[in-house]
Amino acid sequence: MGLATGSQRRFPSGAEYAEALQHTQLCFHHPELKGARPELTGLGLPRPISGAFASVFSLTSPSSGRRYAVKCFTRHVPDQERRYEAISSRLALLDPAELSQPWNLGFEYLPDAISVGRERYPVLKMEWAEAVTLSSWLDDNHADRFAVDRLADRFEELTRDLADHQIAHGDLQHGNLLVASDDTLRLVDYDGMYVPALSGLGGTERGHRNYQSPMRGNDDFGVDLDRFSAWVIFLSLKAIASEPALWSRLHEPSGEFLLLTEDDFTSPAGSARLQTLLTHPDRMVSGLADQVRTLACQPLDMLPPLAVARQRPAATVITDTTAHSGAAAPGTGGLPGWMAGHVASAASPTQPAPSVASPDRFQVRTPLDVAVAVVWPLMLAVTVLALVVGLSTALFGPAVPVLAAAVFSVFGRARRTERAQIRAVLSGLTAELDQLDDPVKAEGKLRKDRAKFDAAETKRTADHPRAQSKLTASHQVELQQIEKRRIRKRHELDKKIAGLSAERGRALRTALATRQSAYVRDRLGRQLIARNPPYGIGPKLAARLAAAGVRTAADFTGYRTVHNAHYNSVGAELVLSNGRRIDVQGIGEAKAIALDAWRRQLVAAAEAGQPTALTAQERQSIDQGIEVRRARLTAELRSVDAAAEASRTKAQKEMEDGQARLTRENTLADDRARRQRQEFSRRAVTLQQNSARHAALSSAAETAEAHRRRLSLVRYLRFLYIGR
């Protein structure tokens, strides 16, 4: 069953393929693979090399003894069979003699080639390359500067092969570039390859993230797929060739990159690795690093290829190389010498240098020239005659005729069209030069603006994580404060709940005391003084007491002695139950003592009969009140936890909003920075074009000035008499 009819089915995993490959006599139907010997692990199982879409196994054919890399697909790829047929057909047309090295490995797409369970699936059979990955090769050879530099040139030649044949690999990276024993390169993994026959289809992958432009999307698919990754790899190889120690400094053991990672492309201002290369003393390395930094923020279709054909003239590169590359080599339009032959034009071509079509000699004689030629001998004759006959007066000295001839010659030369032409050319060149900015000043301003921008970007990229850390720290402090408040309130409520038992005891005691007090007051209120008067209190005193409000034993609580200074005697005032004191006529100290003793006896009798416990209803009422309070406190306790959780949720929301705001601000700042880098690139292109134009105009002006000097008075006189 082919892929086209089973695109929705599930593909086996790498482990399932490995299990099937234990019996290649049964699982394969292809004659070269049937019974093939797989490379085994230490456990005796087929060894897989797993990727995103497939697992690759090494198999040795029993019929031919040849070794193959067999790719078994673990995921569905749209139009898989069509893609591999187009790629295979295009690669088969390549003439090995036209390639810089044998990087092209033959492969064959085999539909329904392997059985896993009851289903049959396609495989890709590719020649096995006896080679090591680029990163493994660099582990062993990075100290050999010559070998690394030679490999960089061979990689450049490989990219030229691809570009010349309109092919893009789609995932140039250390794992897909193999180095053979003769130090030539091999390309493997053609899953994402682009060939012209696939134009119009979408991409199937985005390539290794540490080699791809941040601008590359899922749908990008065309001849320009490899351009950014090619610059990254070429920069890495040239940097290592220049300084082998960079491999140990910038590369990580078993790292999925050479010298630069995805983060270095997305945030170049904060990249320590990229800054190391940008400030490298080797101008080629620093220039290449600046090129990679600039290209990282440009659309794929604007990226220049790494190499162009040697016979093509070097053109303009979209980058600000002046900041790192030093003086430009002559003849490259303002580019540094190492860039020539490595960069294709991505901008409008520079205007052609002006040609100086002005004459540098006098040509055809005019009647005025003939007159001048006649005047010189005539004036000389007049001068000689004047000297002979002695005509040397002030008005007609011997030098006057010669001066007249000279003036007439100057006038004749000034009237020549050659002089007018050269003046017009010089005027035009000067006017055009005046319209162009001084390249040195423009370059200095661009470098200054770029440095200011880089400093601001470095600060911004450093401020962003600090702002995030500050926001996180503030969030943690807020959470700590919320927890402290929760614990404090819970402690207060727990203390109140724990004190409810003691509060119940106090309430019971208070209620019993209140009941006993009411009982005693009731008993005292029943004891009328008039009916049961104490000793010495007659009806008359009882009536006086009643008139004063003291009728029962409950109406007063005791007495207070009062010293009467007027009569020098001691009296008494009764203390009412409300605390007020009254003086009753006839009630002295003795009568007051008798009333108080009478009341005390009644109190003692009443207390002897007072209740000693609360009724069940009274206790139930108190218990209910305590339980109501306990329920309220428990509810408050739960509300404390709920309020704390709400506060935490609010704090979390505020932090997330703050993080989202910082992310938005950083994204906007990244976009502005990307646009600014593009503007720097545009300015660099314009500067290079203007610089080349300025140099051409200056050269033309110097040539025109030299022509003007050749049209001197002496040459004019020589032209008058000898014709040149």
Secondary structure by P-SEA (a helix, b strand, c coil): ccccccccbbbbcaaaaaaaaccccccccccccccccccccccccccccccccbbbbbbbbcccccccbbbbbcccccaaaaaaaaaaaaaaaccccccccccbbbbbbbccccccccccbbbbbbcccccccaaaaaaccccaaaaaaaaaaaaaaaaaaaaaaccccccccccccccccccbbbbccccccccccccccccccccccccccccccccccccccaaaaaaaaaaaaaaaaacccccccccccccccccccccccccccccaaaaaaaacccaaaaaaaaaaaaacccccccccccccccccccccccccccccccccccccccccccccccccccccccccccccccccccccccaaaaaaaaaaaaaaaaaaaaaaacccccccccaaaaaaaaaaaaaaaaacaaaaaaaaaaaaaaaaaaacccaaaaaaaaaaaaaaaaaaaaaaaaaaaaaaaaaaaaaaaaaaaaaaaaaaaaaaaaaaaaaaaaaaaaaaaaaaaaaaaaaaaaaaaaccccccccccccaaaaaaaaaacccccccccbbbbbbbccccbbbbbbbccccbbbbbccccaaaaaaaaaaaaaaaaaaaaaccccccaaaaaaaaaaaaaaaaaaaaaaaaaaaaaaaaaaaaaaaaaaaaaaaaaaaaaaaaaaaaaaaaaaaaaaaaaaaaaaaaaaaaaaaaaaaaaaaacaaaaaaaacccc
